[in-house]
Amino acid sequence: MNANAPIAVTMGEPAGIGPDLCVRLAERRWAARLIGIGDIELLRDRARRLRAGVRIVPYIRGRDAAPGTFEVAHFPLAVPVVPGRLDPGNAKAVLATLDAALTGCLAGEFSAMVTAPVQKSVINDAGMAFSGHTEFLAERTGATVVMMLVGATAAGPLRVALTTTHLPLSAVPAAITEGLVTRTVRIVADELSAKFRIAKPRIAVCGLNPHAGEDGYLGREEIEIIAPALAALREQGLAVAGPLPADTVFVPAKASEFDCVIAMYHDQGLPVLKHASFGHGVNVTLGLPIVRTSVDHGTALDLAADGAGARSADPGSLFAAVALAIELKHSRP
């Protein structure tokens, strides 16, 4: 990978706030060249609505753009966009931007990809199965991946990874296997070492049930699945603790003992992190052959192209995602 290559930034759902935040991103100077991936005319329209002093120009590979411009690799939308109104007709274009960013990263054209939020429902309404960026990128690359969010707290950085991601809660218990727990911990440990330069990561793993099963009285997944997996990992030299009760492992004094906490499911871990640093957290996909970061929020359809409203929306998460991508791309071999 060429760490000096540009970073691709996909604009996300065109009817949402992603294009607005990309324009806000372009107003700042960054320690890396950023290339927008999306509909150039839509981004120009959002820049006008936001009264942004940004000149948006086509991206031409191999040619440097003039200072003060924001380059965009143009992927035209099929249907005119009404801000705040979803249209399945543009779903293919949204997925095309993700494919372009990923392909560019794999080919060395880009050094990382940063993704603005997409609307999963409208992509599925268009007849294309889509459960999220993480799963999409895993399928395209054939990689086993883990979603991890990074936030900042008064006690220091808080990293939360997920054993399962976008599953109905009713499907989670059957999905938790010894093999899945083992793979998740290994990916987190390997990536914390490789990308975050933590020599011997300290990892906490939550139980699935309240109070981590209460010695089997509230569920046996901890005894029969999670604990054996962690015991084997400890024998192999990994610094992993658990299964721990999720309601106490996130207490700041406890969480600060670890470099990452692994939750069993989406809403076990992410509400804690988002409460601590919503709007400034970053989603990182671990296990990919590329660097990918994303925002910690959704499409905010009600704020899209809303002039002062969009200006008042906090771009901190996208800014943090770009900053972390710049940091991580220099950590990869």
Stockholm file with secondary structure:
# STOCKHOLM 1.0

chainA/1-333         MNANAPIAVTMGEPAGIGPDLCVRLAERRWAARLIGIGDIELLRDRARRLRAGVRIVPYIRGRDAAPGTFEVAHFPLAVPVVPGRLDPGNAKAVLATLDAALTGCLAGEFSAMVTAPVQKSVINDAGMAFSGHTEFLAERTGATVVMMLVGATAAGPLRVALTTTHLPLSAVPAAITEGLVTRTVRIVADELSAKFRIAKPRIAVCGLNPHAGEDGYLGREEIEIIAPALAALREQGLAVAGPLPADTVFVPAKASEFDCVIAMYHDQGLPVLKHASFGHGVNVTLGLPIVRTSVDHGTALDLAADGAGARSADPGSLFAAVALAIELKHSRP
#=GR chainA/1-333 SS CCTTSCEEEECCCTTSSHHHHHHHHHTSCCSSCEEEEECHHHHHHHHHHTTCCCEEEECCTTCCCCTTEEEEEECCCSSCCBTTBCCGGGHHHHHHHHHHHHHHHHHTSCSEEEECCCCHHHHHHTTCCCCCHHHHHHHHHTCCCEEEEEEEETTEEEEEEESSCSCCGGGHHHHCCHHHHHHHHHHHHHHHHHTSCCSSCEEEEECSSGGGGTTTTTCSHIIIIIHHHHHHHHHTTCEEEEEECHHHHTSHHHHTTCSEEEESSHHHHHHHHHHHHTTTCEEEEETCSSCEEEESSCCCGGGTTCTHHHHHSCCHHHHHHHHHHHHHHTTCC
#=GC SS_cons         CCTTSCEEEECCCTTSSHHHHHHHHHTSCCSSCEEEEECHHHHHHHHHHTTCCCEEEECCTTCCCCTTEEEEEECCCSSCCBTTBCCGGGHHHHHHHHHHHHHHHHHTSCSEEEECCCCHHHHHHTTCCCCCHHHHHHHHHTCCCEEEEEEEETTEEEEEEESSCSCCGGGHHHHCCHHHHHHHHHHHHHHHHHTSCCSSCEEEEECSSGGGGTTTTTCSHIIIIIHHHHHHHHHTTCEEEEEECHHHHTSHHHHTTCSEEEESSHHHHHHHHHHHHTTTCEEEEETCSSCEEEESSCCCGGGTTCTHHHHHSCCHHHHHHHHHHHHHHTTCC
//
